[in-house]
Amino acid sequence: MPPTADAVGYECTVGRGKVRRVIAAVLGVLAVAVLVLGVVGVWARTTLANRDRVGELAEDVITEPQIQQALAVAVTDLAFDALDVDVRVTSVLPDWLEGVGEVAVGEAQSAVTQAVAGALAEPAVQQVVVRLAQEADARLVRVLEGDGLVDGITVEDGSVTINLLPLAGRGFDALQRLGPFGSIQVPPLTADGDPAAQIAALEAVFGIDLPDDFGQFTIYESAAVKRAQAATERAQEAVAVAYRALWLALAIGALLMVASILTAVDRWGAVLAIAAGAVVGMVVLRGAVDTVVDAAPNLVADPAAQTAISIVTEGLGSDLRQMAGVVLIAAAVVVLAVLVARRFRRTDVVFVVAALLVGVVLVVGGVTWPALLIAVVVGVAVPIAAAKLVP
């Protein structure tokens, strides 16, 4: 007996409903992914480009005694290398006093280091360090901005340096007070000065040739990050893309959410799915931030540098965690509101539980291919098992 027109129409309706569900689900997943990218972009725009926030973190760093001492040693070495102090001292002594010259140079280094360390404890000098950090942050923002969205997939050969010459001036002043270079007038080395001009002024005063990068300390190098842990490399790429594509991501995310809801057969169910996905996305994002904060100090071996990186990444990470937390709470409120409005339907509850389990898997396993595969299996298996086991 051939199928009736009603039967054929019913089958077509069911078929179209399945297609709409699949399309709505794909659009919802993409919307959540773009939402996460948008949150990172908003954080990058409001934090990395915030000179006041960068200044606060720099001040936290420079008030650490361990970092003050390490920076004082670096500045002293910079001043001694520039002026060849050991050569100048030993060259004026007879051979039989060579050992005395080495002792004198060592004592001079110790004295200059202590003088610079004492200066770094002064609020006025600490503000110089803050200003240098803010100038370096401005260059970092230019690196992240790049040339456009296509460039934003990765940060190629981007490096950011901090000009230590304003601090090296303290070392030169301390050397002058020791006597050998008292007749030389050190040129002003300000935090907002041009490093190339400052190097040229030092060359003219001391009558020596200095490297083009003299006093320039690299604090960020894309190639070095890419050679480091996978977590920091992925974080670098995500921040670059999110920073450059923020407004596009927000617009696309909004369109994807609307399209997913309008396409869905059960529109309130689509709202619930997107909100639950947002909860999972924010949980995973917070977990990823913790991973990067823990891994970042391992980019360097020096204990003082590790302390500085830890302070900065923890400060920046806390800002991103707070922003993700706000979105998480808002999405959780939407999930709860839909569940209450629909009187905790079994399918809704099962879906939310499955989504939360997916989030747990991704937080524990990280955003890796094995963890993603397990998350997909969990997300599919939980609803199927619930349908068979729960009446």
C-alpha positions as CSV (number, residue, x, y, z in Angstrom):
1,M,0.0,0.0,0.0
2,P,1.6,3.3,-1.1
3,P,2.2,5.9,1.7
4,T,-0.5,8.5,2.1
5,A,0.1,12.2,1.5
6,D,-0.1,12.8,5.3
7,A,2.6,10.2,6.0
8,V,4.9,11.7,3.3
9,G,4.3,15.2,4.8
10,Y,5.1,14.0,8.3
11,E,8.3,12.4,7.1
12,C,9.4,15.6,5.3
13,T,8.6,17.6,8.4
14,V,10.6,15.3,10.6
15,G,13.5,15.4,8.1
16,R,13.5,19.2,8.0
17,G,13.3,19.3,11.8
18,K,16.5,17.1,12.1
19,V,18.3,19.3,9.6
20,R,17.3,22.4,11.5
21,R,18.5,20.9,14.8
22,V,21.9,20.1,13.3
23,I,22.3,23.5,11.8
24,A,21.2,25.2,15.0
25,A,23.7,23.1,17.0
26,V,26.6,23.9,14.7
27,L,25.7,27.6,14.8
28,G,25.5,27.5,18.6
29,V,28.9,25.8,19.0
30,L,30.5,28.4,16.8
31,A,28.7,31.2,18.7
32,V,30.2,30.0,22.0
33,A,33.7,29.7,20.5
34,V,33.5,33.2,19.2
35,L,32.1,34.4,22.5
36,V,35.2,33.0,24.3
37,L,37.4,34.8,21.7
38,G,35.5,38.0,22.3
39,V,36.0,37.8,26.0
40,V,39.8,37.5,25.5
41,G,39.7,40.4,23.0
42,V,37.8,42.6,25.4
43,W,40.3,41.7,28.2
44,A,43.3,42.4,25.9
45,R,41.8,45.8,24.8
46,T,40.9,46.9,28.3
47,T,44.0,45.5,30.2
48,L,47.0,45.3,27.9
49,A,46.2,48.7,26.5
50,N,45.6,50.2,29.9
51,R,48.7,52.1,30.9
52,D,47.5,52.6,34.4
53,R,47.0,48.9,34.9
54,V,50.4,48.1,33.4
55,G,51.9,50.7,35.7
56,E,50.3,49.1,38.8
57,L,51.9,45.7,37.8
58,A,55.3,47.3,37.1
59,E,55.2,48.9,40.6
60,D,54.4,45.5,42.1
61,V,57.4,44.1,40.4
62,I,59.9,46.8,41.2
63,T,59.0,46.9,44.9
64,E,60.3,43.3,45.2
65,P,63.8,43.3,46.9
66,Q,64.9,40.3,44.9
67,I,64.1,42.1,41.6
68,Q,65.6,45.3,42.8
69,Q,68.9,43.5,43.5
70,A,68.9,41.6,40.1
71,L,68.1,44.9,38.2
72,A,70.9,46.7,40.1
73,V,73.4,44.0,39.1
74,A,72.2,44.2,35.5
75,V,72.6,48.0,35.5
76,T,76.0,47.8,37.1
77,D,77.2,45.3,34.5
78,L,75.9,47.5,31.8
79,A,77.8,50.6,33.1
80,F,81.0,48.6,33.6
81,D,80.9,47.0,30.2
82,A,80.3,50.3,28.5
83,L,83.2,52.0,30.1
84,D,85.6,49.0,30.2
85,V,86.2,49.8,33.9
86,D,88.3,46.8,34.5
87,V,90.6,47.6,31.6
88,R,90.9,51.2,32.6
89,V,91.8,50.4,36.2
90,T,94.3,47.6,35.5
91,S,96.0,49.5,32.6
92,V,97.2,52.2,35.0
93,L,98.7,49.7,37.5
94,P,102.0,48.0,37.2
95,D,102.0,44.2,36.6
96,W,102.9,43.4,40.2
97,L,99.7,45.1,41.3
98,E,97.4,43.3,38.9
99,G,95.7,41.5,41.7
100,V,95.0,44.7,43.5
101,G,93.3,46.1,40.4
102,E,91.0,43.1,40.2
103,V,90.1,43.6,43.8
104,A,89.5,47.3,43.3
105,V,87.2,46.6,40.3
106,G,85.3,44.1,42.3
107,E,84.8,46.5,45.2
108,A,83.8,49.2,42.8
109,Q,81.2,46.9,41.2
110,S,79.8,46.0,44.7
111,A,79.6,49.7,45.6
112,V,77.8,50.7,42.4
113,T,75.4,47.8,42.7
114,Q,74.5,48.8,46.2
115,A,74.1,52.4,45.2
116,V,71.8,51.4,42.3
117,A,69.8,49.0,44.5
118,G,69.4,51.8,47.0
119,A,68.2,54.1,44.3
120,L,65.7,51.5,43.0
121,A,64.1,51.6,46.5
122,E,63.3,55.3,46.1
123,P,59.7,56.1,44.9
124,A,61.0,58.6,42.3
125,V,63.2,56.0,40.7
126,Q,60.5,53.3,40.8
127,Q,58.3,55.7,38.8
128,V,61.0,55.7,36.2
129,V,60.7,51.9,36.0
130,V,56.9,52.2,35.8
131,R,57.3,54.7,32.9
132,L,59.7,52.4,31.1
133,A,57.2,49.5,31.5
134,Q,54.4,51.6,30.1
135,E,56.5,52.5,27.1
136,A,57.3,48.9,26.5
137,D,53.6,48.0,26.9
138,A,52.8,50.5,24.2
139,R,55.2,48.7,21.8
140,L,53.7,45.4,22.8
141,V,50.2,46.7,21.8
142,R,51.6,47.7,18.4
143,V,53.0,44.2,18.0
144,L,49.6,42.7,18.8
145,E,47.8,45.1,16.4
146,G,50.0,44.0,13.5
147,D,48.8,44.6,10.0
148,G,45.3,43.1,10.1
149,L,43.3,40.0,10.7
150,V,45.2,37.7,8.4
151,D,48.4,38.6,10.2
152,G,46.7,38.0,13.5
153,I,46.8,34.2,13.2
154,T,50.2,34.3,14.8
155,V,52.7,36.9,16.0
156,E,55.8,36.6,13.7
157,D,59.1,37.9,14.8
158,G,57.5,40.3,17.2
159,S,59.8,41.6,20.0
160,V,59.5,44.2,22.7
161,T,62.4,45.7,24.5
162,I,62.7,48.0,27.5
163,N,65.2,50.8,27.6
164,L,67.4,50.4,30.7
165,L,69.6,53.5,29.9
166,P,67.7,55.8,32.3
167,L,68.6,53.3,35.0
168,A,72.1,52.9,33.7
169,G,72.5,56.6,34.3
170,R,72.4,55.8,38.0
171,G,75.3,53.5,37.6
172,F,77.3,56.1,35.7
173,D,76.6,58.6,38.4
174,A,77.8,56.1,41.1
175,L,81.0,55.5,39.1
176,Q,81.6,59.3,38.9
177,R,81.4,59.5,42.7
178,L,84.1,56.8,43.0
179,G,86.6,59.1,41.3
180,P,88.0,57.7,38.0
181,F,85.4,59.4,35.8
182,G,84.6,62.4,37.9
183,S,85.4,64.9,35.1
184,I,82.8,63.4,32.7
185,Q,79.4,64.9,32.5
186,V,76.8,62.1,32.0
187,P,74.1,63.2,29.5
188,P,70.5,63.2,30.7
189,L,68.9,59.8,30.1
190,T,65.1,60.2,30.6
191,A,62.5,57.5,30.4
192,D,60.7,59.1,27.4
193,G,64.0,59.7,25.5
194,D,64.9,58.1,22.2
195,P,67.3,55.1,22.9
196,A,69.3,55.7,19.7
197,A,69.9,59.3,20.6
198,Q,70.8,58.4,24.2
199,I,73.4,55.8,22.9
200,A,74.9,58.4,20.6
201,A,75.2,60.9,23.4
202,L,77.0,58.3,25.6
203,E,79.4,57.5,22.7
204,A,80.2,61.2,22.3
205,V,80.8,61.8,26.0
206,F,82.9,58.7,26.7
207,G,84.6,58.6,23.3
208,I,83.7,54.9,22.7
209,D,81.6,52.9,20.3
210,L,78.6,51.1,21.7
211,P,76.4,48.4,20.2
212,D,73.1,49.6,18.5
213,D,71.1,47.7,21.1
214,F,73.1,48.8,24.1
215,G,71.0,49.0,27.2
216,Q,68.0,47.5,25.4
217,F,66.6,44.5,27.3
218,T,64.2,42.2,25.4
219,I,61.1,41.4,27.6
220,Y,59.0,39.7,24.9
221,E,60.0,37.8,21.8
222,S,57.4,35.9,19.7
223,A,59.9,33.4,18.4
224,A,61.1,32.6,22.0
225,V,57.5,32.0,23.1
226,K,56.8,29.7,20.1
227,R,59.8,27.6,21.2
228,A,58.4,27.4,24.8
229,Q,55.5,25.4,26.2
230,A,52.5,24.7,23.9
231,A,50.2,26.5,26.4
232,T,52.1,29.8,26.2
233,E,52.3,29.5,22.4
234,R,48.6,28.9,22.0
235,A,47.9,31.8,24.5
236,Q,50.1,34.1,22.4
237,E,48.2,33.3,19.2
238,A,44.8,33.5,20.8
239,V,45.5,36.9,22.4
240,A,46.8,38.3,19.0
241,V,43.8,37.1,17.1
242,A,41.3,38.2,19.7
243,Y,43.0,41.7,20.0
244,R,43.0,42.3,16.3
245,A,39.6,40.8,15.5
246,L,37.6,41.9,18.5
247,W,34.9,43.9,16.9
248,L,34.5,41.4,14.1
249,A,34.3,38.6,16.6
250,L,31.6,40.4,18.7
251,A,29.5,41.0,15.6
252,I,29.9,37.5,14.2
253,G,29.2,36.0,17.7
254,A,25.9,38.0,18.0
255,L,24.8,37.0,14.5
256,L,25.6,33.3,15.2
257,M,23.6,33.3,18.4
258,V,20.6,34.9,16.7
259,A,20.8,32.5,13.7
260,S,21.1,29.5,16.0
261,I,18.0,30.5,18.0
262,L,15.9,31.3,14.9
263,T,16.9,28.1,13.1
264,A,16.2,25.8,16.1
265,V,13.0,23.9,16.3
266,D,12.9,24.5,20.1
267,R,14.1,28.1,20.4
268,W,14.1,28.2,24.2
269,G,16.1,25.0,24.1
270,A,18.6,26.7,21.8
271,V,18.9,29.6,24.4
272,L,19.5,27.0,27.1
273,A,22.2,25.3,24.9
274,I,24.0,28.5,24.1
275,A,23.9,29.6,27.8
276,A,25.2,26.2,29.0
277,G,27.9,26.3,26.3
278,A,28.9,29.8,27.5
279,V,29.2,28.4,31.1
280,V,31.5,25.6,29.8
281,G,33.5,28.0,27.7
282,M,34.2,30.4,30.6
283,V,35.1,27.5,32.9
284,V,37.6,26.2,30.3
285,L,38.9,29.7,29.7
286,R,39.6,30.2,33.4
287,G,41.3,26.8,33.5
288,A,43.5,27.8,30.5
289,V,44.5,31.0,32.3
290,D,45.6,29.1,35.3
291,T,47.7,26.8,33.0
292,V,49.4,29.7,31.3
293,V,50.0,31.6,34.6
294,D,51.7,28.4,36.0
295,A,53.8,27.8,32.8
296,A,54.9,31.4,32.0
297,P,57.7,31.7,34.6
298,N,59.3,28.6,33.1
299,L,60.1,30.7,30.0
300,V,63.2,31.9,31.8
301,A,65.8,30.4,34.2
302,D,66.7,33.4,36.3
303,P,64.8,33.3,39.7
304,A,64.4,37.1,39.7
305,A,63.0,37.1,36.2
306,Q,60.7,34.2,37.1
307,T,59.4,36.3,40.1
308,A,58.7,39.2,37.8
309,I,56.9,37.1,35.2
310,S,54.9,35.4,37.9
311,I,53.7,38.8,39.3
312,V,52.8,40.2,35.9
313,T,51.0,37.0,34.6
314,E,49.1,36.5,37.8
315,G,48.0,40.1,37.7
316,L,46.9,40.0,34.1
317,G,45.4,36.5,34.6
318,S,43.3,37.6,37.5
319,D,41.8,40.4,35.3
320,L,40.9,37.8,32.6
321,R,39.5,35.3,35.2
322,Q,37.3,38.1,36.7
323,M,36.0,39.0,33.3
324,A,35.3,35.4,32.4
325,G,33.6,35.0,35.8
326,V,31.2,37.8,35.1
327,V,30.1,36.2,31.8
328,L,29.9,32.8,33.5
329,I,27.6,34.1,36.2
330,A,25.4,35.8,33.6
331,A,25.2,32.6,31.5
332,A,24.4,30.5,34.6
333,V,21.5,32.8,35.5
334,V,20.1,32.3,32.0
335,V,20.5,28.5,32.3
336,L,18.7,28.5,35.7
337,A,15.9,30.9,34.4
338,V,15.2,28.6,31.4
339,L,15.2,25.5,33.6
340,V,12.7,27.1,36.0
341,A,10.5,28.4,33.2
342,R,10.4,25.0,31.6
343,R,9.9,23.3,35.0
344,F,13.2,21.3,34.8
345,R,12.4,19.2,31.9
346,R,14.4,16.0,31.9
347,T,16.0,16.6,28.5
348,D,17.1,20.1,29.7
349,V,18.6,18.8,32.9
350,V,20.4,16.0,31.1
351,F,21.8,18.4,28.6
352,V,23.1,20.8,31.3
353,V,24.7,17.9,33.2
354,A,26.3,16.7,30.0
355,A,27.6,20.2,29.2
356,L,29.1,20.5,32.7
357,L,30.8,17.1,32.4
358,V,32.3,18.3,29.1
359,G,33.7,21.3,30.9
360,V,35.2,19.2,33.6
361,V,36.9,17.0,31.0
362,L,38.4,20.0,29.2
363,V,39.6,21.7,32.4
364,V,41.2,18.5,33.7
365,G,42.7,17.4,30.3
366,G,43.3,20.9,28.8
367,V,42.3,22.0,25.4
368,T,44.1,19.2,23.6
369,W,42.9,16.8,20.9
370,P,42.6,13.8,23.3
371,A,40.6,15.9,25.8
372,L,38.4,17.2,23.0
373,L,37.7,13.7,21.8
374,I,36.8,12.5,25.3
375,A,34.6,15.6,25.7
376,V,32.7,14.8,22.6
377,V,32.2,11.2,23.7
378,V,31.0,12.3,27.1
379,G,28.7,14.9,25.6
380,V,27.0,12.3,23.3
381,A,27.1,9.4,25.7
382,V,25.4,11.1,28.7
383,P,22.1,12.0,26.9
384,I,21.9,8.6,25.3
385,A,22.5,6.8,28.6
386,A,20.0,9.0,30.4
387,A,17.4,8.3,27.7
388,K,17.8,4.5,28.3
389,L,18.3,4.4,32.0
390,V,16.1,7.2,33.4
391,P,12.4,6.6,33.1
